[in-house]
Amino acid sequence: MENAIVVTGAAGFIGSCMAQHLFRKGVANLVLVDDFSKTEKHANLVRLDSCIRIDRAAFLSQLDDHQYKAIIHLGARTDTTEFDQSIFNELNLEYSKAIWQHCVQHSIPLIYASSAATYGDGSLGFDDDMAKMHELEPLNPYGQSKLDFDLWASAQEEKPPFWCGLKFFNVFGPNEYHKGRMASVVFHTFNQIQNTGKMKLFQSHNPNYADGGQIRDFIYVKDVISVIDFWLEQQPTSGVFNLGTGTPRTFNDLATATFRALGLEPKIEYIPTPEDIRDKYQYFTKASMERSLHAGYTKRFLSLEESVSDYVINHLSTNTYY
């Protein structure tokens, strides 16, 4: 496993897409880290049988046994409806600290997943200026755990030779089928259309937004993988960066694009937002992408319609994974 690239969270949504991308690129030594006992994710690992797999719980104890070329740390507890802080402290904060410290000791580049959930209700904006991170107030323990690690990492005197935290905005695309309630609106729209011919979106409980008019920065997972690959290959500058398109759209737009991709007229109904997330709900997100552009990533992001069409036609309709 010398000079291998590690992908944590490799059986999950973004992690499996990243692993599949690297495998197709011909990365000879690829180490996959996750809890592989979860059989519902096994389809994400098709074609990756030749890669080395290490259980998430055993990975930290084996870190010093090998010299890695880079670690892409995408594994995390991502459920925004989970409010047990101890779970996030263990899986998102302390686990990430251990990986960081190993990368420092062995001079290994590190790319890790942060989140737009760190921005809370958005009242302080979505500028990824690292000097202002301490002002942010996440709405849930998940977002807080991601912010806590961003702050901890940026405050360390000893850092990996290159490190990059990426604040994922609303990512959607193939390989998310196992996420249940947390899967994207495109995924749920497609399945509701198949079952009922219509889609149910959350009502707005904010007078400034119409029903379905809640606005998010949706980004296709294939664009996310392109950006991660850029940071991995170029390693231009270290820090915490946004990862969205910078062009937010409404949930109505997203659902409508799904209907259109299927050649159907939109049929949308609105239901109350569940009470357990209603007061923790983001009504607007928009990634400021200027720092990433300045770092050298200038490839055009797919439009919402292009992304949804590809996802629906080439993946959901054919049950094809990344």
N, C-alpha and C positions, 0 to 999 in steps of 0.2 A: 504493500500500500504506500510505498514511498512516492512522494510528489503527486499524490492523488488529490482531487478536488472533492471536498465533502459538501453534501447537501443535507441539512437537517430538515425535518418535516417533509421528507421525500415521498411519503405516501399520501400526503395531503394535496390540497388544490394547487397552490402556486408552486410548492416544492416539487411535486411530481412533474409539472410542466417544465420546470427548470432542469430537472434531472433528465427528462426525455430530450430536451433541447441539447444539453451537453453530450448526451449519448449519440445523438444524430450528428453532432459536430465531429465526432470521432475521439472524444476524450477517452484515453485508454484506461486510466485509473479513476474510477468514480466510486465513492463511498456514500452509501445511502443510510441515513439515520432517522429512525422513527419508531413508533410502537407498532410493529408489524403484526401484532396479534389481532388487530381490528380488520376482520375479513371484508368489511364493507368497502375498504379502500383498495383491495387487491387489484382491481381492474386498472388502477392508475399505474401499476408497476409492470404492465405487459411490455415485453421487449427488454426489460431491465434485469432479466434473470442472471446475466453474467456479472452484474455489479455486486460488489461486496455490500452486505447489509449488517448494520450494527444496531442492536436495540437501544432505544433512547436512554433507558436506565443504566445501561452498561457503558455507554459512549464516554462519559466523563472519566471513568476509571481507566479507560484504555488510551486516552489522549496522548500520554507521554510515550506510548509504545511505537508511535509512528511519526514520520515527518510529512506534513501535508503541504501542498502547493497553495491552497486557498480554502477557506471555509465560507460557505454561503449558508448562513443561519436563518432559516425560514420557519423552523419549528416553534410553535407557541400555542398556548390556549387562547383562542380567538373569540370565544362566545361572549358577546356584549351583554347578554342577559344573565350571565353568571355573576353573583355578587359576593362570593367567598374570596376575600382578598388573599387568604393564605395560598390558594391554588395558583393565583397569578404570581405571588411572591416566589413560589417554588419553581414553576415552569417557565415563567417569562423573565423574571429578574435574576434570581440566583443562578439559574442554569446559564443564562447569557453572560453573567459575570465570569463564570468559570471558563467559558469558551474564550472570552476576551483575554483573560489572564494567560491562557495557554498561547494564544496568538501573540501576545506581547513577549512571552518567554522564548518563543521559537521563531519570532519574526515572520509570522504568517499573515497575509492579507485577509481581512474579514469584511464581509458584507452581511448585514443583518436587516431583518424586517422591523421597522417601526410602524406607525399608523397615524392616519389623519384623525383618529379618535383622540389623539393628544390635544387637539385644538378645542375640544369641548363644544360649546354652543356656537362657536365661531365669532363671538362678539369681539374678540381680539384679532380677528383676521386669520389668514392662512399663509402668512409669510414665514418661510423656513429660516429666518434669521436666527442663528444659534444663540446670539446674545440675549434674545427675548424668550427663550424656551422656559425659563423659570417663572414667567408670568402666566403660563397656560394653566387652565383648570379643566381637566377631562371630566366627562359626565358619568363615567363608570369605572370600576376597578380594572377592566381590561385596558382602557386608555391610560389610566394612571400608571399601570405597570410598564407600559411602553414609554411614557414620559419619564418615569423614574430611571429607566435604563439609559435613555438618551442623555439625561442630565448627569448621571453617574459616569457614562463613557466620556462625555465632553470634559468632565472635570479631572480625569485621570492624567497624571503627569507622564506616566509610561503608556504608550499607545502602540498598536500594531504598526508595521511599516506603511500600511495603507488600511484605512477603515472607512466604511460608508454605511450609514443607517438610512434606510429608505422608508419614508412615510407613505405607505400605500393608502390611496383613496379608495373609491368603490370599485373593486376589481371583480370582473365577471368573466366567464368563459368555460371551456371544457375542463373536465376533471373535478368539478365542484358538486357532483351529483350526491355525494355522501353527506353534505353539510346540513341537510334538513332545513330547519327554520332559518338558518343563517345563509342559505344559498341565495343567489342573486334574484332580482325581480325578473330578469329574462328567463331564468330557469323555471321559476314558478309560473310565469305567464305562459310559457310554452306548455307546461303540463296541465295547467288549468284550462287552456284552450282545447287540448286533447280530450279532457274529461267533461267540460261543461260548455265550451264554445265561447267563454267570456273570461275576464280577469277581474279579480278583486284587489283594489289598491287601498291603502290607508287614507282615511279622511284627514284633513288638516285640522289641528286643534290650535292653530295659530292664525289670527285674523289677517295676517300679512300674506298668507299663502292659500291659494285655492286648493280644493281636494285634488290630490294627485299632482299638485303644482310644487311640491317640495323639490328642492334643487340639490343635486349632487354632482360631483365630478366623477363620472363613470369612466373607467379605463379597462380596455380589453386585456386579458391576461397575456396575449401574444405581444402586445406593446410593452407590458411589464417585463417579460422575459428579454425583450430587445434592450431595454434600459439596463437591466441587471448585467446582461452580457457586455454592454458598453463599459460599465464600471469595473467589471472583472478584467476585461482585456486592456483598457486604457489606464485605469487607476490614476485619473488626472489630479484629483485633490480630495483629501479626506474631509469628513464631516457628515452632518445629517441633512438630507435633501428630501423635498417633496417628490412624490411619484403619482401624478395624475396627468390629465391632458391639459388642464388650464382652461377648458371649455365646458362648464357645467351645463347640465340639461335636467329637465323635469322627469319625474317618474312616469307621467303621462307620455312623454316623448319615448321613453324606454319601452313601455308596454305597447305603444302604437307601432314602433319599429318592429316589434316581435310579430304583431298581427300582419304587418305589411310583408315581412319576410316569408310569411306563410300564404300570402296572397289573399288575406282576409281583411274585412273592414273591422275596425276596433269596436269591441263591446266591453266597456269598463264600468264596473260598479265600485262603490266606495264603502268601506267598513271602518268602524272606530279603531284607532290605534290601540293595541293592547295596553292595559293600564300599567303593566309592569315595566314598560319602556316609554310610556307617554311623556313623562317629565324628564326623560333622558334622551330625547329625540333631537337629532340634528336636522334643521330645516334647510340649511344651505351650506355647501362646501365648494371651495374652488381652490385648486392648487396653484400657488405662485411658483412658476417654473423658471424664473429668470436665472437663478443660481445654477440650475442644471444646464441651461443653455450656455451660460458663461463657461461652464466646465467643459463644454464641447459636444453635448448631445443635441443634435439638430435634426434628427430624423423626424419626419411628419408622423403624428399620431393618426391612427384610423379614426374616421368620424364615427359617431354613435351608430348611424345607419349601416355603415360598412361593417362595423364590428358585430352588431346584432345579426346582420344577414349572414355573415360567415359562421357565427356560432350556431344559428338556427339551421341553416342549410347543410353545413358541412360536419356538424357534430350532433346537435340534439335530434334532428330528423333522422339521422343515420345511426344514432347510438355509437358514435365514433369518439374515442378519447384523443387527447393531445398526442 
